[in-house]
Amino acid sequence: MTGTFREVCLKSKDIVNSRSVWTEIILLATATAFALALLLATLGAAAGLAVGQAQPQRTAMGQSFEGMVTCSRCGAKHQPALDRSASTCVRVCVHGGSSFALINDESAYLLDGDLSSLKKLAGQRARVTGTRIGNTIKVTTIASAT
């Protein structure tokens, strides 16, 4: 009888061992699937951030900027030794090859738009509406800020 009991015990031990092997395989497959899902979610989030960083230029359409309309050569400081007004200095510099620029206390932007509208507000504070790409504003409208 002890022989039979021993055989039964060995068979039940083999069954338990085979069940634990299958349990380990299932746990390993589950852990692998979880790790793969986490990796894909991380890559998706990184791609979403990369696309999100490229969008501010697209959403800047119609954005308003306020500052002094000046030239790219002089910026905010026109040379007082020339004995000209800021308006005249800007027009002379632009005629000499400089570009119109918008200067405020935080930033400087080159202005790309209708030259006659920009000349009218040269040397004055203005509100510019347009699309900003880098440090250039493609001017849609410009009006006096006062």
Helices and strands as residue ranges (DSSP letters): H 2-54, H 56-59, E 63-71, G 80-82, H 86-95, E 100-103, E 108-112, H 115-120, E 125-133, E 136-144
